[in-house]
Amino acid sequence: MAIIEEKLSVTEIKILQYLADGERPSVRLHYTDATVRQYLFLIREKMGVPTTYNAIATALRQGLID
C-alpha cells in the first residue's frame, strides 16, 4: 500500500480525525455537509477504500490520526 499521508491534504486528515473523535467535521471546519461529503469521497478514492469507516481504520493503523 502506498504511503497514504503523502496523498492526503491537511484538511482531509483533519476530517478523518474529527470523525474518529466523534465530532462533526462540518461544524469544526465551518463547511457545509455537502462539502464534507465531497472531501470524504476524495479521501476514499485516494486511499482506495470503499467506506469512510475503512478510511478511518486505515488512518488509525498508519498513525495519521489518533
DODOKE-901835 format. One record per atom (N, C-alpha, C): x, y, z; atom name; residue in one letter. Coordinates in steps of 0.05 Angstrom, whole numbers. Last residue first. Example, Ala and Ser with C-alpha at 12.3 -4.5 7.8 and 13.67 -1.06 7.14 Angstrom:
2
+--------+--------+--------+-------+---------+
|      x |      y |      z | atomo | residuo |
+--------+--------+--------+-------+---------+
|    257 |    -45 |    142 |     N |       S |
|    273 |    -21 |    143 |    CA |       S |
|    258 |      1 |    157 |     C |       S |
|    264 |   -114 |    156 |     N |       A |
|    246 |    -90 |    156 |    CA |       A |
|    264 |    -66 |    156 |     C |       A |
+--------+--------+--------+-------+---------+
This chain:
66
+--------+--------+--------+-------+---------+
|      x |      y |      z | atomo | residuo |
+--------+--------+--------+-------+---------+
|   -103 |    196 |    314 |     N |       D |
|   -102 |    180 |    339 |    CA |       D |
|   -129 |    180 |    352 |     C |       D |
|    -77 |    191 |    247 |     N |       I |
|    -95 |    202 |    267 |    CA |       I |
|    -93 |    185 |    292 |     C |       I |
|    -37 |    164 |    222 |     N |       L |
|    -43 |    191 |    213 |    CA |       L |
|    -61 |    206 |    232 |     C |       L |
|    -23 |    112 |    233 |     N |       G |
|    -14 |    133 |    252 |    CA |       G |
|    -19 |    161 |    242 |     C |       G |
|    -43 |     70 |    206 |     N |       Q |
|    -19 |     82 |    195 |    CA |       Q |
|     -9 |    106 |    212 |     C |       Q |
|    -89 |     58 |    235 |     N |       R |
|    -68 |     38 |    233 |    CA |       R |
|    -41 |     51 |    224 |     C |       R |
|   -119 |    106 |    225 |     N |       L |
|   -111 |     98 |    252 |    CA |       L |
|    -87 |     79 |    251 |     C |       L |
|   -127 |    101 |    170 |     N |       A |
|   -112 |    124 |    180 |    CA |       A |
|   -103 |    119 |    209 |     C |       A |
|   -158 |     54 |    169 |     N |       T |
|   -132 |     55 |    156 |    CA |       T |
|   -115 |     78 |    166 |     C |       T |
|   -204 |     72 |    196 |     N |       A |
|   -188 |     50 |    207 |    CA |       A |
|   -160 |     49 |    195 |     C |       A |
|   -221 |    113 |    162 |     N |       I |
|   -214 |    119 |    189 |    CA |       I |
|   -196 |     97 |    201 |     C |       I |
|   -232 |     82 |    116 |     N |       A |
|   -213 |    104 |    115 |    CA |       A |
|   -203 |    112 |    142 |     C |       A |
|   -272 |     48 |    134 |     N |       N |
|   -247 |     37 |    125 |    CA |       N |
|   -225 |     58 |    124 |     C |       N |
|   -312 |     87 |    143 |     N |       Y |
|   -302 |     71 |    165 |    CA |       Y |
|   -275 |     59 |    158 |     C |       Y |
|   -322 |    103 |     91 |     N |       T |
|   -309 |    122 |    109 |    CA |       T |
|   -298 |    107 |    133 |     C |       T |
|   -307 |     51 |     43 |     N |       T |
|   -324 |     65 |     62 |    CA |       T |
|   -308 |     84 |     79 |     C |       T |
|   -270 |     28 |      7 |     N |       P |
|   -298 |     32 |     -1 |    CA |       P |
|   -315 |     49 |     18 |     C |       P |
|   -206 |     56 |    -11 |     N |       V |
|   -223 |     41 |      7 |    CA |       V |
|   -252 |     47 |      1 |     C |       V |
|   -163 |     86 |    -32 |     N |       G |
|   -171 |     61 |    -44 |    CA |       G |
|   -188 |     44 |    -26 |     C |       G |
|   -148 |    136 |    -17 |     N |       M |
|   -139 |    114 |      0 |    CA |       M |
|   -146 |     87 |    -12 |     C |       M |
|   -172 |    167 |    -56 |     N |       K |
|   -143 |    169 |    -53 |    CA |       K |
|   -132 |    145 |    -37 |     C |       K |
|   -227 |    154 |    -47 |     N |       E |
|   -214 |    149 |    -73 |    CA |       E |
|   -183 |    148 |    -70 |     C |       E |
|   -234 |    172 |      5 |     N |       R |
|   -238 |    144 |     -1 |    CA |       R |
|   -224 |    136 |    -27 |     C |       R |
|   -225 |    227 |     -4 |     N |       I |
|   -208 |    212 |     15 |    CA |       I |
|   -210 |    183 |      8 |     C |       I |
|   -267 |    240 |    -39 |     N |       L |
|   -240 |    242 |    -48 |    CA |       L |
|   -220 |    227 |    -30 |     C |       L |
|   -310 |    231 |     -4 |     N |       F |
|   -309 |    217 |    -29 |    CA |       F |
|   -280 |    217 |    -39 |     C |       F |
|   -298 |    269 |     36 |     N |       L |
|   -298 |    241 |     42 |    CA |       L |
|   -296 |    223 |     17 |     C |       L |
|   -306 |    317 |      6 |     N |       Y |
|   -279 |    310 |     17 |    CA |       Y |
|   -277 |    280 |     23 |     C |       Y |
|   -361 |    312 |     -1 |     N |       Q |
|   -343 |    312 |    -24 |    CA |       Q |
|   -315 |    305 |    -16 |     C |       Q |
|   -379 |    315 |     52 |     N |       R |
|   -384 |    290 |     36 |    CA |       R |
|   -366 |    289 |     12 |     C |       R |
|   -364 |    368 |     62 |     N |       V |
|   -351 |    346 |     77 |    CA |       V |
|   -355 |    319 |     62 |     C |       V |
|   -399 |    394 |     28 |     N |       T |
|   -370 |    397 |     24 |    CA |       T |
|   -355 |    375 |     38 |     C |       T |
|   -448 |    380 |     51 |     N |       A |
|   -442 |    372 |     23 |    CA |       A |
|   -412 |    374 |     17 |     C |       A |
|   -447 |    406 |     99 |     N |       D |
|   -446 |    377 |     99 |    CA |       D |
|   -439 |    366 |     71 |     C |       D |
|   -402 |    462 |     95 |     N |       T |
|   -428 |    450 |     92 |    CA |       T |
|   -425 |    420 |     93 |     C |       T |
|   -355 |    481 |    146 |     N |       Y |
|   -361 |    473 |    119 |    CA |       Y |
|   -390 |    463 |    119 |     C |       Y |
|   -328 |    492 |    195 |     N |       H |
|   -347 |    512 |    183 |    CA |       H |
|   -352 |    507 |    154 |     C |       H |
|   -300 |    454 |    220 |     N |       L |
|   -287 |    468 |    199 |    CA |       L |
|   -304 |    489 |    186 |     C |       L |
|   -337 |    435 |    259 |     N |       R |
|   -310 |    443 |    267 |    CA |       R |
|   -296 |    460 |    246 |     C |       R |
|   -382 |    423 |    227 |     N |       V |
|   -384 |    443 |    249 |    CA |       V |
|   -356 |    453 |    256 |     C |       V |
|   -361 |    384 |    193 |     N |       S |
|   -374 |    407 |    182 |    CA |       S |
|   -376 |    430 |    202 |     C |       S |
|   -344 |    343 |    227 |     N |       P |
|   -324 |    359 |    213 |    CA |       P |
|   -336 |    385 |    202 |     C |       P |
|   -368 |    328 |    289 |     N |       R |
|   -377 |    334 |    262 |    CA |       R |
|   -357 |    352 |    248 |     C |       R |
|   -335 |    275 |    327 |     N |       E |
|   -344 |    303 |    322 |    CA |       E |
|   -353 |    306 |    294 |     C |       E |
|   -310 |    229 |    341 |     N |       G |
|   -339 |    230 |    344 |    CA |       G |
|   -350 |    258 |    340 |     C |       G |
|   -258 |    222 |    328 |     N |       D |
|   -264 |    234 |    355 |    CA |       D |
|   -294 |    236 |    360 |     C |       D |
|   -262 |    207 |    276 |     N |       A |
|   -252 |    187 |    295 |    CA |       A |
|   -258 |    196 |    324 |     C |       A |
|   -277 |    257 |    254 |     N |       L |
|   -296 |    234 |    253 |    CA |       L |
|   -288 |    213 |    274 |     C |       L |
|   -230 |    286 |    263 |     N |       Y |
|   -255 |    294 |    275 |    CA |       Y |
|   -275 |    271 |    276 |     C |       Y |
|   -195 |    256 |    230 |     N |       Q |
|   -191 |    258 |    259 |    CA |       Q |
|   -216 |    266 |    273 |     C |       Q |
|   -217 |    265 |    179 |     N |       L |
|   -215 |    237 |    190 |    CA |       L |
|   -212 |    238 |    220 |     C |       L |
|   -208 |    320 |    176 |     N |       I |
|   -235 |    309 |    174 |    CA |       I |
|   -236 |    281 |    186 |     C |       I |
|   -152 |    323 |    178 |     N |       K |
|   -168 |    335 |    200 |    CA |       K |
|   -197 |    323 |    200 |     C |       K |
|   -140 |    300 |    129 |     N |       I |
|   -132 |    286 |    154 |    CA |       I |
|   -148 |    297 |    177 |     C |       I |
|   -161 |    339 |     96 |     N |       E |
|   -171 |    312 |     94 |    CA |       E |
|   -164 |    296 |    119 |     C |       E |
|   -128 |    383 |    109 |     N |       T |
|   -157 |    384 |    114 |    CA |       T |
|   -169 |    356 |    114 |     C |       T |
|    -78 |    365 |     89 |     N |       V |
|    -82 |    371 |    118 |    CA |       V |
|   -111 |    371 |    125 |     C |       V |
|    -89 |    313 |     40 |     N |       S |
|    -84 |    341 |     48 |    CA |       S |
|    -87 |    343 |     79 |     C |       S |
|    -59 |    251 |     23 |     N |       L |
|    -80 |    266 |     36 |    CA |       L |
|    -71 |    294 |     43 |     C |       L |
|    -13 |    227 |      3 |     N |       K |
|    -35 |    231 |    -14 |    CA |       K |
|    -56 |    250 |     -3 |     C |       K |
|     22 |    220 |     45 |     N |       E |
|     31 |    237 |     23 |    CA |       E |
|      8 |    243 |      3 |     C |       E |
|     -5 |    184 |     77 |     N |       E |
|     -1 |    211 |     86 |    CA |       E |
|      7 |    230 |     64 |     C |       E |
|     -3 |    134 |     52 |     N |       I |
|    -27 |    149 |     50 |    CA |       I |
|    -23 |    179 |     57 |     C |       I |
|     41 |    102 |     14 |     N |       I |
|     41 |    118 |     38 |    CA |       I |
|     18 |    138 |     36 |     C |       I |
|     10 |     45 |    -16 |     N |       A |
|     25 |     70 |    -17 |    CA |       A |
|     23 |     84 |     10 |     C |       A |
|     17 |    -24 |      0 |     N |       M |
|      0 |      0 |      0 |    CA |       M |
|     18 |     25 |      0 |     C |       M |
+--------+--------+--------+-------+---------+
